[in-house]
């Protein structure tokens, strides 16, 4: 089974918000640019109905083609 979600990301004032369709409040992350191709995110707030309720951090890396 594959789970899919729809929503949008926005960034301002050092925070990144993920608004998932059907969820009342956004998941909020701080972010840090590690280099031109890498961003590290740390969850600082999430809706009680969101999938991830624990402390959560991840790093995204751009793959150049």
PDBQT receptor file of N, H, CA, C and O in Angstrom, charges set to zero:
ATOM      1  N   UNK A   1       0.842  -1.181   0.000  1.00  0.00    +0.000 N 
ATOM      2  CA  UNK A   1       0.000   0.000   0.000  1.00  0.00    +0.000 C 
ATOM      3  C   UNK A   1       0.883   1.239   0.000  1.00  0.00    +0.000 C 
ATOM      4  O   UNK A   1       1.853   1.312   0.756  1.00  0.00    +0.000 OA
ATOM      5  N   UNK A   2       0.560   2.199  -0.830  1.00  0.00    +0.000 N 
ATOM      6  H   UNK A   2      -0.227   2.140  -1.444  1.00  0.00    +0.000 HD
ATOM      7  CA  UNK A   2       1.299   3.454  -0.910  1.00  0.00    +0.000 C 
ATOM      8  C   UNK A   2       0.426   4.568  -0.345  1.00  0.00    +0.000 C 
ATOM      9  O   UNK A   2      -0.724   4.733  -0.752  1.00  0.00    +0.000 OA
ATOM     10  N   UNK A   3       0.976   5.326   0.588  1.00  0.00    +0.000 N 
ATOM     11  H   UNK A   3       1.910   5.192   0.919  1.00  0.00    +0.000 HD
ATOM     12  CA  UNK A   3       0.248   6.451   1.173  1.00  0.00    +0.000 C 
ATOM     13  C   UNK A   3       0.641   7.719   0.433  1.00  0.00    +0.000 C 
ATOM     14  O   UNK A   3       1.823   7.954   0.182  1.00  0.00    +0.000 OA
ATOM     15  N   UNK A   4      -0.331   8.527   0.086  1.00  0.00    +0.000 N 
ATOM     16  H   UNK A   4      -1.292   8.336   0.289  1.00  0.00    +0.000 HD
ATOM     17  CA  UNK A   4      -0.052   9.816  -0.540  1.00  0.00    +0.000 C 
ATOM     18  C   UNK A   4      -0.762  10.915   0.235  1.00  0.00    +0.000 C 
ATOM     19  O   UNK A   4      -1.786  10.678   0.875  1.00  0.00    +0.000 OA
ATOM     20  N   UNK A   5      -0.212  12.107   0.170  1.00  0.00    +0.000 N 
ATOM     21  H   UNK A   5       0.620  12.300  -0.350  1.00  0.00    +0.000 HD
ATOM     22  CA  UNK A   5      -0.810  13.287   0.790  1.00  0.00    +0.000 C 
ATOM     23  C   UNK A   5      -0.670  14.451  -0.173  1.00  0.00    +0.000 C 
ATOM     24  O   UNK A   5       0.221  14.465  -1.022  1.00  0.00    +0.000 OA
ATOM     25  N   UNK A   6      -1.543  15.409  -0.038  1.00  0.00    +0.000 N 
ATOM     26  H   UNK A   6      -2.267  15.397   0.652  1.00  0.00    +0.000 HD
ATOM     27  CA  UNK A   6      -1.496  16.641  -0.812  1.00  0.00    +0.000 C 
ATOM     28  C   UNK A   6      -1.335  17.795   0.159  1.00  0.00    +0.000 C 
ATOM     29  O   UNK A   6      -1.849  17.750   1.276  1.00  0.00    +0.000 OA
ATOM     30  N   UNK A   7      -0.632  18.815  -0.260  1.00  0.00    +0.000 N 
ATOM     31  H   UNK A   7      -0.214  18.852  -1.168  1.00  0.00    +0.000 HD
ATOM     32  CA  UNK A   7      -0.480  19.980   0.591  1.00  0.00    +0.000 C 
ATOM     33  C   UNK A   7       0.496  20.957  -0.018  1.00  0.00    +0.000 C 
ATOM     34  O   UNK A   7       0.770  20.920  -1.217  1.00  0.00    +0.000 OA
ATOM     35  N   UNK A   8       1.023  21.838   0.827  1.00  0.00    +0.000 N 
ATOM     36  H   UNK A   8       0.801  21.868   1.801  1.00  0.00    +0.000 HD
ATOM     37  CA  UNK A   8       1.966  22.851   0.330  1.00  0.00    +0.000 C 
ATOM     38  C   UNK A   8       2.999  23.185   1.403  1.00  0.00    +0.000 C 
ATOM     39  O   UNK A   8       2.743  23.066   2.601  1.00  0.00    +0.000 OA
ATOM     40  N   UNK A   9       4.164  23.603   0.938  1.00  0.00    +0.000 N 
ATOM     41  H   UNK A   9       4.372  23.700  -0.035  1.00  0.00    +0.000 HD
ATOM     42  CA  UNK A   9       5.241  24.089   1.802  1.00  0.00    +0.000 C 
ATOM     43  C   UNK A   9       5.336  25.598   1.640  1.00  0.00    +0.000 C 
ATOM     44  O   UNK A   9       5.088  26.126   0.557  1.00  0.00    +0.000 OA
ATOM     45  N   UNK A  10       5.696  26.293   2.715  1.00  0.00    +0.000 N 
ATOM     46  H   UNK A  10       5.898  25.864   3.596  1.00  0.00    +0.000 HD
ATOM     47  CA  UNK A  10       6.023  27.710   2.623  1.00  0.00    +0.000 C 
ATOM     48  C   UNK A  10       7.143  27.990   3.622  1.00  0.00    +0.000 C 
ATOM     49  O   UNK A  10       7.269  27.302   4.634  1.00  0.00    +0.000 OA
ATOM     50  N   UNK A  11       7.952  29.001   3.329  1.00  0.00    +0.000 N 
ATOM     51  H   UNK A  11       7.849  29.560   2.506  1.00  0.00    +0.000 HD
ATOM     52  CA  UNK A  11       9.068  29.339   4.212  1.00  0.00    +0.000 C 
ATOM     53  C   UNK A  11       9.098  30.844   4.442  1.00  0.00    +0.000 C 
ATOM     54  O   UNK A  11       8.927  31.633   3.513  1.00  0.00    +0.000 OA
ATOM     55  N   UNK A  12       9.322  31.231   5.715  1.00  0.00    +0.000 N 
ATOM     56  H   UNK A  12       9.461  30.590   6.470  1.00  0.00    +0.000 HD
ATOM     57  CA  UNK A  12       9.464  32.640   6.085  1.00  0.00    +0.000 C 
ATOM     58  C   UNK A  12      10.034  32.714   7.496  1.00  0.00    +0.000 C 
ATOM     59  O   UNK A  12       9.737  31.869   8.341  1.00  0.00    +0.000 OA
ATOM     60  N   UNK A  13      10.846  33.721   7.740  1.00  0.00    +0.000 N 
ATOM     61  H   UNK A  13      11.087  34.407   7.053  1.00  0.00    +0.000 HD
ATOM     62  CA  UNK A  13      11.362  33.993   9.086  1.00  0.00    +0.000 C 
ATOM     63  C   UNK A  13      12.081  32.798   9.715  1.00  0.00    +0.000 C 
ATOM     64  O   UNK A  13      11.954  32.559  10.915  1.00  0.00    +0.000 OA
ATOM     65  N   UNK A  14      12.830  32.055   8.914  1.00  0.00    +0.000 N 
ATOM     66  H   UNK A  14      12.933  32.249   7.938  1.00  0.00    +0.000 HD
ATOM     67  CA  UNK A  14      13.614  30.938   9.431  1.00  0.00    +0.000 C 
ATOM     68  C   UNK A  14      12.819  29.687   9.749  1.00  0.00    +0.000 C 
ATOM     69  O   UNK A  14      13.350  28.743  10.333  1.00  0.00    +0.000 OA
ATOM     70  N   UNK A  15      11.538  29.673   9.367  1.00  0.00    +0.000 N 
ATOM     71  H   UNK A  15      11.106  30.440   8.893  1.00  0.00    +0.000 HD
ATOM     72  CA  UNK A  15      10.711  28.496   9.617  1.00  0.00    +0.000 C 
ATOM     73  C   UNK A  15      10.053  28.057   8.313  1.00  0.00    +0.000 C 
ATOM     74  O   UNK A  15       9.769  28.869   7.433  1.00  0.00    +0.000 OA
ATOM     75  N   UNK A  16       9.824  26.771   8.218  1.00  0.00    +0.000 N 
ATOM     76  H   UNK A  16      10.055  26.111   8.933  1.00  0.00    +0.000 HD
ATOM     77  CA  UNK A  16       9.194  26.172   7.055  1.00  0.00    +0.000 C 
ATOM     78  C   UNK A  16       7.917  25.499   7.537  1.00  0.00    +0.000 C 
ATOM     79  O   UNK A  16       7.940  24.755   8.517  1.00  0.00    +0.000 OA
ATOM     80  N   UNK A  17       6.804  25.754   6.857  1.00  0.00    +0.000 N 
ATOM     81  H   UNK A  17       6.785  26.359   6.061  1.00  0.00    +0.000 HD
ATOM     82  CA  UNK A  17       5.525  25.166   7.246  1.00  0.00    +0.000 C 
ATOM     83  C   UNK A  17       5.049  24.190   6.188  1.00  0.00    +0.000 C 
ATOM     84  O   UNK A  17       5.108  24.469   4.990  1.00  0.00    +0.000 OA
ATOM     85  N   UNK A  18       4.578  23.045   6.644  1.00  0.00    +0.000 N 
ATOM     86  H   UNK A  18       4.530  22.818   7.617  1.00  0.00    +0.000 HD
ATOM     87  CA  UNK A  18       3.954  22.061   5.780  1.00  0.00    +0.000 C 
ATOM     88  C   UNK A  18       2.472  22.032   6.114  1.00  0.00    +0.000 C 
ATOM     89  O   UNK A  18       2.080  21.665   7.222  1.00  0.00    +0.000 OA
ATOM     90  N   UNK A  19       1.654  22.423   5.146  1.00  0.00    +0.000 N 
ATOM     91  H   UNK A  19       1.973  22.721   4.247  1.00  0.00    +0.000 HD
ATOM     92  CA  UNK A  19       0.201  22.397   5.329  1.00  0.00    +0.000 C 
ATOM     93  C   UNK A  19      -0.343  21.239   4.497  1.00  0.00    +0.000 C 
ATOM     94  O   UNK A  19      -0.338  21.279   3.267  1.00  0.00    +0.000 OA
ATOM     95  N   UNK A  20      -0.810  20.210   5.199  1.00  0.00    +0.000 N 
ATOM     96  H   UNK A  20      -0.813  20.177   6.198  1.00  0.00    +0.000 HD
ATOM     97  CA  UNK A  20      -1.368  19.035   4.541  1.00  0.00    +0.000 C 
ATOM     98  C   UNK A  20      -2.873  19.198   4.427  1.00  0.00    +0.000 C 
ATOM     99  O   UNK A  20      -3.541  19.544   5.401  1.00  0.00    +0.000 OA
ATOM    100  N   UNK A  21      -3.403  18.949   3.244  1.00  0.00    +0.000 N 
ATOM    101  H   UNK A  21      -2.860  18.668   2.453  1.00  0.00    +0.000 HD
ATOM    102  CA  UNK A  21      -4.847  19.043   3.036  1.00  0.00    +0.000 C 
ATOM    103  C   UNK A  21      -5.563  18.156   4.051  1.00  0.00    +0.000 C 
ATOM    104  O   UNK A  21      -5.192  16.996   4.232  1.00  0.00    +0.000 OA
ATOM    105  N   UNK A  22      -6.584  18.693   4.713  1.00  0.00    +0.000 N 
ATOM    106  H   UNK A  22      -6.885  19.635   4.566  1.00  0.00    +0.000 HD
ATOM    107  CA  UNK A  22      -7.372  17.944   5.672  1.00  0.00    +0.000 C 
ATOM    108  C   UNK A  22      -6.849  17.996   7.098  1.00  0.00    +0.000 C 
ATOM    109  O   UNK A  22      -7.481  17.452   8.004  1.00  0.00    +0.000 OA
ATOM    110  N   UNK A  23      -5.707  18.639   7.316  1.00  0.00    +0.000 N 
ATOM    111  H   UNK A  23      -5.193  19.081   6.581  1.00  0.00    +0.000 HD
ATOM    112  CA  UNK A  23      -5.144  18.780   8.669  1.00  0.00    +0.000 C 
ATOM    113  C   UNK A  23      -5.265  20.250   9.059  1.00  0.00    +0.000 C 
ATOM    114  O   UNK A  23      -4.884  21.128   8.285  1.00  0.00    +0.000 OA
ATOM    115  N   UNK A  24      -5.790  20.524  10.247  1.00  0.00    +0.000 N 
ATOM    116  H   UNK A  24      -6.100  19.811  10.875  1.00  0.00    +0.000 HD
ATOM    117  CA  UNK A  24      -6.128  21.901  10.635  1.00  0.00    +0.000 C 
ATOM    118  C   UNK A  24      -4.943  22.841  10.760  1.00  0.00    +0.000 C 
ATOM    119  O   UNK A  24      -5.008  23.971  10.276  1.00  0.00    +0.000 OA
ATOM    120  N   UNK A  25      -3.866  22.410  11.393  1.00  0.00    +0.000 N 
ATOM    121  H   UNK A  25      -3.813  21.492  11.787  1.00  0.00    +0.000 HD
ATOM    122  CA  UNK A  25      -2.735  23.313  11.582  1.00  0.00    +0.000 C 
ATOM    123  C   UNK A  25      -1.475  22.721  10.945  1.00  0.00    +0.000 C 
ATOM    124  O   UNK A  25      -1.372  21.504  10.790  1.00  0.00    +0.000 OA
ATOM    125  N   UNK A  26      -0.525  23.572  10.580  1.00  0.00    +0.000 N 
ATOM    126  H   UNK A  26      -0.609  24.560  10.706  1.00  0.00    +0.000 HD
ATOM    127  CA  UNK A  26       0.650  23.091   9.848  1.00  0.00    +0.000 C 
ATOM    128  C   UNK A  26       1.672  22.400  10.750  1.00  0.00    +0.000 C 
ATOM    129  O   UNK A  26       1.710  22.624  11.960  1.00  0.00    +0.000 OA
ATOM    130  N   UNK A  27       2.493  21.563  10.135  1.00  0.00    +0.000 N 
ATOM    131  H   UNK A  27       2.462  21.381   9.152  1.00  0.00    +0.000 HD
ATOM    132  CA  UNK A  27       3.713  21.092  10.770  1.00  0.00    +0.000 C 
ATOM    133  C   UNK A  27       4.754  22.174  10.530  1.00  0.00    +0.000 C 
ATOM    134  O   UNK A  27       4.887  22.660   9.407  1.00  0.00    +0.000 OA
ATOM    135  N   UNK A  28       5.494  22.557  11.562  1.00  0.00    +0.000 N 
ATOM    136  H   UNK A  28       5.386  22.162  12.474  1.00  0.00    +0.000 HD
ATOM    137  CA  UNK A  28       6.456  23.656  11.458  1.00  0.00    +0.000 C 
ATOM    138  C   UNK A  28       7.858  23.113  11.707  1.00  0.00    +0.000 C 
ATOM    139  O   UNK A  28       8.080  22.343  12.641  1.00  0.00    +0.000 OA
ATOM    140  N   UNK A  29       8.788  23.519  10.873  1.00  0.00    +0.000 N 
ATOM    141  H   UNK A  29       8.608  24.145  10.114  1.00  0.00    +0.000 HD
ATOM    142  CA  UNK A  29      10.181  23.091  10.955  1.00  0.00    +0.000 C 
ATOM    143  C   UNK A  29      11.096  24.308  10.949  1.00  0.00    +0.000 C 
ATOM    144  O   UNK A  29      10.805  25.300  10.280  1.00  0.00    +0.000 OA
ATOM    145  N   UNK A  30      12.194  24.242  11.684  1.00  0.00    +0.000 N 
ATOM    146  H   UNK A  30      12.431  23.437  12.227  1.00  0.00    +0.000 HD
ATOM    147  CA  UNK A  30      13.276  25.180  11.444  1.00  0.00    +0.000 C 
ATOM    148  C   UNK A  30      14.147  24.544  10.366  1.00  0.00    +0.000 C 
ATOM    149  O   UNK A  30      14.118  23.328  10.180  1.00  0.00    +0.000 OA
ATOM    150  N   UNK A  31      14.912  25.354   9.664  1.00  0.00    +0.000 N 
ATOM    151  H   UNK A  31      14.935  26.342   9.815  1.00  0.00    +0.000 HD
ATOM    152  CA  UNK A  31      15.774  24.793   8.634  1.00  0.00    +0.000 C 
ATOM    153  C   UNK A  31      17.106  25.515   8.617  1.00  0.00    +0.000 C 
ATOM    154  O   UNK A  31      17.210  26.679   9.003  1.00  0.00    +0.000 OA
ATOM    155  N   UNK A  32      18.116  24.803   8.164  1.00  0.00    +0.000 N 
ATOM    156  H   UNK A  32      18.032  23.858   7.850  1.00  0.00    +0.000 HD
ATOM    157  CA  UNK A  32      19.461  25.361   8.058  1.00  0.00    +0.000 C 
ATOM    158  C   UNK A  32      20.057  24.901   6.737  1.00  0.00    +0.000 C 
ATOM    159  O   UNK A  32      20.083  23.707   6.438  1.00  0.00    +0.000 OA
ATOM    160  N   UNK A  33      20.530  25.850   5.958  1.00  0.00    +0.000 N 
ATOM    161  H   UNK A  33      20.508  26.819   6.201  1.00  0.00    +0.000 HD
ATOM    162  CA  UNK A  33      21.215  25.519   4.716  1.00  0.00    +0.000 C 
ATOM    163  C   UNK A  33      22.624  25.056   5.060  1.00  0.00    +0.000 C 
ATOM    164  O   UNK A  33      23.414  25.820   5.615  1.00  0.00    +0.000 OA
ATOM    165  N   UNK A  34      22.938  23.817   4.734  1.00  0.00    +0.000 N 
ATOM    166  H   UNK A  34      22.296  23.196   4.282  1.00  0.00    +0.000 HD
ATOM    167  CA  UNK A  34      24.269  23.287   5.031  1.00  0.00    +0.000 C 
ATOM    168  C   UNK A  34      25.264  23.592   3.914  1.00  0.00    +0.000 C 
ATOM    169  O   UNK A  34      26.448  23.817   4.166  1.00  0.00    +0.000 OA
ATOM    170  N   UNK A  35      24.769  23.595   2.683  1.00  0.00    +0.000 N 
ATOM    171  H   UNK A  35      23.807  23.412   2.479  1.00  0.00    +0.000 HD
ATOM    172  CA  UNK A  35      25.548  24.025   1.522  1.00  0.00    +0.000 C 
ATOM    173  C   UNK A  35      24.546  24.297   0.402  1.00  0.00    +0.000 C 
ATOM    174  O   UNK A  35      23.337  24.262   0.633  1.00  0.00    +0.000 OA
ATOM    175  N   UNK A  36      25.025  24.563  -0.783  1.00  0.00    +0.000 N 
ATOM    176  H   UNK A  36      26.007  24.591  -0.971  1.00  0.00    +0.000 HD
ATOM    177  CA  UNK A  36      24.134  24.945  -1.883  1.00  0.00    +0.000 C 
ATOM    178  C   UNK A  36      23.150  23.839  -2.266  1.00  0.00    +0.000 C 
ATOM    179  O   UNK A  36      22.143  24.113  -2.919  1.00  0.00    +0.000 OA
ATOM    180  N   UNK A  37      23.425  22.609  -1.874  1.00  0.00    +0.000 N 
ATOM    181  H   UNK A  37      24.243  22.387  -1.343  1.00  0.00    +0.000 HD
ATOM    182  CA  UNK A  37      22.579  21.489  -2.254  1.00  0.00    +0.000 C 
ATOM    183  C   UNK A  37      21.947  20.750  -1.076  1.00  0.00    +0.000 C 
ATOM    184  O   UNK A  37      21.304  19.720  -1.278  1.00  0.00    +0.000 OA
ATOM    185  N   UNK A  38      22.115  21.251   0.152  1.00  0.00    +0.000 N 
ATOM    186  H   UNK A  38      22.638  22.087   0.317  1.00  0.00    +0.000 HD
ATOM    187  CA  UNK A  38      21.686  20.489   1.312  1.00  0.00    +0.000 C 
ATOM    188  C   UNK A  38      20.976  21.381   2.333  1.00  0.00    +0.000 C 
ATOM    189  O   UNK A  38      21.475  22.444   2.703  1.00  0.00    +0.000 OA
ATOM    190  N   UNK A  39      19.797  20.925   2.783  1.00  0.00    +0.000 N 
ATOM    191  H   UNK A  39      19.392  20.061   2.483  1.00  0.00    +0.000 HD
ATOM    192  CA  UNK A  39      19.023  21.628   3.804  1.00  0.00    +0.000 C 
ATOM    193  C   UNK A  39      18.692  20.635   4.914  1.00  0.00    +0.000 C 
ATOM    194  O   UNK A  39      18.270  19.510   4.646  1.00  0.00    +0.000 OA
ATOM    195  N   UNK A  40      18.888  21.063   6.168  1.00  0.00    +0.000 N 
ATOM    196  H   UNK A  40      19.231  21.977   6.386  1.00  0.00    +0.000 HD
ATOM    197  CA  UNK A  40      18.548  20.228   7.323  1.00  0.00    +0.000 C 
ATOM    198  C   UNK A  40      17.322  20.827   8.003  1.00  0.00    +0.000 C 
ATOM    199  O   UNK A  40      17.299  22.021   8.302  1.00  0.00    +0.000 OA
ATOM    200  N   UNK A  41      16.292  19.997   8.252  1.00  0.00    +0.000 N 
ATOM    201  H   UNK A  41      16.310  19.027   8.009  1.00  0.00    +0.000 HD
ATOM    202  CA  UNK A  41      15.036  20.412   8.864  1.00  0.00    +0.000 C 
ATOM    203  C   UNK A  41      14.889  19.772  10.241  1.00  0.00    +0.000 C 
ATOM    204  O   UNK A  41      15.288  18.626  10.442  1.00  0.00    +0.000 OA
ATOM    205  N   UNK A  42      14.312  20.518  11.192  1.00  0.00    +0.000 N 
ATOM    206  H   UNK A  42      13.988  21.450  11.029  1.00  0.00    +0.000 HD
ATOM    207  CA  UNK A  42      13.991  19.984  12.519  1.00  0.00    +0.000 C 
ATOM    208  C   UNK A  42      12.558  20.382  12.842  1.00  0.00    +0.000 C 
ATOM    209  O   UNK A  42      12.207  21.560  12.775  1.00  0.00    +0.000 OA
ATOM    210  N   UNK A  43      11.732  19.402  13.192  1.00  0.00    +0.000 N 
ATOM    211  H   UNK A  43      12.017  18.445  13.246  1.00  0.00    +0.000 HD
ATOM    212  CA  UNK A  43      10.334  19.662  13.537  1.00  0.00    +0.000 C 
ATOM    213  C   UNK A  43      10.255  20.394  14.873  1.00  0.00    +0.000 C 
ATOM    214  O   UNK A  43      10.901  19.999  15.844  1.00  0.00    +0.000 OA
ATOM    215  N   UNK A  44       9.456  21.465  14.917  1.00  0.00    +0.000 N 
ATOM    216  H   UNK A  44       8.931  21.786  14.128  1.00  0.00    +0.000 HD
ATOM    217  CA  UNK A  44       9.275  22.210  16.164  1.00  0.00    +0.000 C 
ATOM    218  C   UNK A  44       7.812  22.266  16.596  1.00  0.00    +0.000 C 
ATOM    219  O   UNK A  44       7.516  22.647  17.728  1.00  0.00    +0.000 OA
ATOM    220  N   UNK A  45       6.886  21.886  15.694  1.00  0.00    +0.000 N 
ATOM    221  H   UNK A  45       7.127  21.576  14.774  1.00  0.00    +0.000 HD
ATOM    222  CA  UNK A  45       5.467  21.911  16.031  1.00  0.00    +0.000 C 
ATOM    223  C   UNK A  45       4.706  21.069  15.023  1.00  0.00    +0.000 C 
ATOM    224  O   UNK A  45       4.989  21.115  13.826  1.00  0.00    +0.000 OA
ATOM    225  N   UNK A  46       3.725  20.287  15.515  1.00  0.00    +0.000 N 
ATOM    226  H   UNK A  46       3.496  20.249  16.488  1.00  0.00    +0.000 HD
ATOM    227  CA  UNK A  46       2.904  19.508  14.597  1.00  0.00    +0.000 C 
ATOM    228  C   UNK A  46       1.476  19.435  15.118  1.00  0.00    +0.000 C 
ATOM    229  O   UNK A  46       1.233  19.531  16.321  1.00  0.00    +0.000 OA
ATOM    230  N   UNK A  47       0.541  19.264  14.197  1.00  0.00    +0.000 N 
ATOM    231  H   UNK A  47       0.738  19.186  13.220  1.00  0.00    +0.000 HD
ATOM    232  CA  UNK A  47      -0.862  19.125  14.542  1.00  0.00    +0.000 C 
ATOM    233  C   UNK A  47      -1.068  17.790  15.266  1.00  0.00    +0.000 C 
ATOM    234  O   UNK A  47      -0.414  16.807  14.919  1.00  0.00    +0.000 OA
ATOM    235  N   UNK A  48      -1.951  17.732  16.254  1.00  0.00    +0.000 N 
ATOM    236  H   UNK A  48      -2.482  18.531  16.536  1.00  0.00    +0.000 HD
ATOM    237  CA  UNK A  48      -2.196  16.462  16.955  1.00  0.00    +0.000 C 
ATOM    238  C   UNK A  48      -2.656  15.325  16.039  1.00  0.00    +0.000 C 
ATOM    239  O   UNK A  48      -2.533  14.155  16.401  1.00  0.00    +0.000 OA
ATOM    240  N   UNK A  49      -3.188  15.661  14.847  1.00  0.00    +0.000 N 
ATOM    241  H   UNK A  49      -3.288  16.611  14.553  1.00  0.00    +0.000 HD
ATOM    242  CA  UNK A  49      -3.649  14.620  13.932  1.00  0.00    +0.000 C 
ATOM    243  C   UNK A  49      -2.610  14.259  12.879  1.00  0.00    +0.000 C 
ATOM    244  O   UNK A  49      -2.873  13.404  12.034  1.00  0.00    +0.000 OA
ATOM    245  N   UNK A  50      -1.436  14.886  12.906  1.00  0.00    +0.000 N 
ATOM    246  H   UNK A  50      -1.221  15.581  13.592  1.00  0.00    +0.000 HD
ATOM    247  CA  UNK A  50      -0.437  14.595  11.878  1.00  0.00    +0.000 C 
ATOM    248  C   UNK A  50       0.192  13.228  12.105  1.00  0.00    +0.000 C 
ATOM    249  O   UNK A  50       0.086  12.655  13.190  1.00  0.00    +0.000 OA
ATOM    250  N   UNK A  51       0.846  12.713  11.073  1.00  0.00    +0.000 N 
ATOM    251  H   UNK A  51       0.932  13.178  10.192  1.00  0.00    +0.000 HD
ATOM    252  CA  UNK A  51       1.429  11.378  11.117  1.00  0.00    +0.000 C 
ATOM    253  C   UNK A  51       2.592  11.262  12.090  1.00  0.00    +0.000 C 
ATOM    254  O   UNK A  51       2.733  10.246  12.771  1.00  0.00    +0.000 OA
ATOM    255  N   UNK A  52       3.417  12.283  12.162  1.00  0.00    +0.000 N 
ATOM    256  H   UNK A  52       3.302  13.109  11.609  1.00  0.00    +0.000 HD
ATOM    257  CA  UNK A  52       4.639  12.195  12.960  1.00  0.00    +0.000 C 
ATOM    258  C   UNK A  52       4.486  13.019  14.233  1.00  0.00    +0.000 C 
ATOM    259  O   UNK A  52       4.391  14.244  14.166  1.00  0.00    +0.000 OA
ATOM    260  N   UNK A  53       4.462  12.367  15.381  1.00  0.00    +0.000 N 
ATOM    261  H   UNK A  53       4.539  11.372  15.434  1.00  0.00    +0.000 HD
ATOM    262  CA  UNK A  53       4.275  13.054  16.649  1.00  0.00    +0.000 C 
ATOM    263  C   UNK A  53       5.551  13.136  17.483  1.00  0.00    +0.000 C 
ATOM    264  O   UNK A  53       5.576  13.851  18.485  1.00  0.00    +0.000 OA
ATOM    265  N   UNK A  54       6.595  12.432  17.104  1.00  0.00    +0.000 N 
ATOM    266  H   UNK A  54       6.575  11.851  16.290  1.00  0.00    +0.000 HD
ATOM    267  CA  UNK A  54       7.846  12.450  17.849  1.00  0.00    +0.000 C 
ATOM    268  C   UNK A  54       8.749  13.559  17.327  1.00  0.00    +0.000 C 
ATOM    269  O   UNK A  54       8.468  14.170  16.296  1.00  0.00    +0.000 OA
ATOM    270  N   UNK A  55       9.844  13.812  18.055  1.00  0.00    +0.000 N 
ATOM    271  H   UNK A  55      10.072  13.315  18.892  1.00  0.00    +0.000 HD
ATOM    272  CA  UNK A  55      10.863  14.716  17.532  1.00  0.00    +0.000 C 
ATOM    273  C   UNK A  55      11.302  14.171  16.178  1.00  0.00    +0.000 C 
ATOM    274  O   UNK A  55      11.496  12.967  16.012  1.00  0.00    +0.000 OA
ATOM    275  N   UNK A  56      11.453  15.062  15.229  1.00  0.00    +0.000 N 
ATOM    276  H   UNK A  56      11.295  16.040  15.364  1.00  0.00    +0.000 HD
ATOM    277  CA  UNK A  56      11.693  14.607  13.867  1.00  0.00    +0.000 C 
ATOM    278  C   UNK A  56      12.671  15.559  13.196  1.00  0.00    +0.000 C 
ATOM    279  O   UNK A  56      12.504  16.777  13.255  1.00  0.00    +0.000 OA
ATOM    280  N   UNK A  57      13.685  15.002  12.561  1.00  0.00    +0.000 N 
ATOM    281  H   UNK A  57      13.821  14.012  12.512  1.00  0.00    +0.000 HD
ATOM    282  CA  UNK A  57      14.651  15.798  11.805  1.00  0.00    +0.000 C 
ATOM    283  C   UNK A  57      15.013  15.024  10.545  1.00  0.00    +0.000 C 
ATOM    284  O   UNK A  57      15.033  13.793  10.541  1.00  0.00    +0.000 OA
ATOM    285  N   UNK A  58      15.298  15.760   9.481  1.00  0.00    +0.000 N 
ATOM    286  H   UNK A  58      15.282  16.760   9.484  1.00  0.00    +0.000 HD
ATOM    287  CA  UNK A  58      15.738  15.100   8.254  1.00  0.00    +0.000 C 
ATOM    288  C   UNK A  58      16.574  16.072   7.435  1.00  0.00    +0.000 C 
ATOM    289  O   UNK A  58      16.502  17.287   7.620  1.00  0.00    +0.000 OA
ATOM    290  N   UNK A  59      17.365  15.517   6.533  1.00  0.00    +0.000 N 
ATOM    291  H   UNK A  59      17.424  14.530   6.383  1.00  0.00    +0.000 HD
ATOM    292  CA  UNK A  59      18.220  16.304   5.656  1.00  0.00    +0.000 C 
ATOM    293  C   UNK A  59      17.844  15.987   4.217  1.00  0.00    +0.000 C 
ATOM    294  O   UNK A  59      17.723  14.823   3.836  1.00  0.00    +0.000 OA
ATOM    295  N   UNK A  60      17.660  17.036   3.423  1.00  0.00    +0.000 N 
ATOM    296  H   UNK A  60      17.759  17.982   3.733  1.00  0.00    +0.000 HD
ATOM    297  CA  UNK A  60      17.372  16.874   2.003  1.00  0.00    +0.000 C 
ATOM    298  C   UNK A  60      18.592  17.286   1.206  1.00  0.00    +0.000 C 
ATOM    299  O   UNK A  60      19.227  18.302   1.488  1.00  0.00    +0.000 OA
ATOM    300  N   UNK A  61      18.909  16.478   0.204  1.00  0.00    +0.000 N 
ATOM    301  H   UNK A  61      18.394  15.653  -0.025  1.00  0.00    +0.000 HD
ATOM    302  CA  UNK A  61      20.038  16.796  -0.682  1.00  0.00    +0.000 C 
ATOM    303  C   UNK A  61      19.549  16.843  -2.122  1.00  0.00    +0.000 C 
ATOM    304  O   UNK A  61      18.859  15.935  -2.586  1.00  0.00    +0.000 OA
ATOM    305  N   UNK A  62      19.912  17.901  -2.815  1.00  0.00    +0.000 N 
ATOM    306  H   UNK A  62      20.473  18.638  -2.438  1.00  0.00    +0.000 HD
ATOM    307  CA  UNK A  62      19.560  18.005  -4.235  1.00  0.00    +0.000 C 
ATOM    308  C   UNK A  62      20.461  17.072  -5.028  1.00  0.00    +0.000 C 
ATOM    309  O   UNK A  62      21.673  17.022  -4.814  1.00  0.00    +0.000 OA
ATOM    310  N   UNK A  63      19.858  16.345  -5.934  1.00  0.00    +0.000 N 
ATOM    311  H   UNK A  63      18.874  16.385  -6.107  1.00  0.00    +0.000 HD
ATOM    312  CA  UNK A  63      20.617  15.467  -6.813  1.00  0.00    +0.000 C 
ATOM    313  C   UNK A  63      20.672  16.149  -8.173  1.00  0.00    +0.000 C 
ATOM    314  O   UNK A  63      19.647  16.335  -8.828  1.00  0.00    +0.000 OA
ATOM    315  N   UNK A  64      21.856  16.513  -8.580  1.00  0.00    +0.000 N 
ATOM    316  H   UNK A  64      22.689  16.362  -8.047  1.00  0.00    +0.000 HD
ATOM    317  CA  UNK A  64      22.010  17.194  -9.883  1.00  0.00    +0.000 C 
ATOM    318  C   UNK A  64      22.087  16.154 -10.981  1.00  0.00    +0.000 C 
ATOM    319  O   UNK A  64      22.743  15.122 -10.843  1.00  0.00    +0.000 OA
ATOM    320  N   UNK A  65      21.403  16.447 -12.073  1.00  0.00    +0.000 N 
ATOM    321  H   UNK A  65      20.870  17.286 -12.185  1.00  0.00    +0.000 HD
ATOM    322  CA  UNK A  65      21.404  15.497 -13.200  1.00  0.00    +0.000 C 
ATOM    323  C   UNK A  65      22.280  15.995 -14.314  1.00  0.00    +0.000 C 
ATOM    324  O   UNK A  65      22.406  15.332 -15.344  1.00  0.00    +0.000 OA
TER     325      UNK A  65
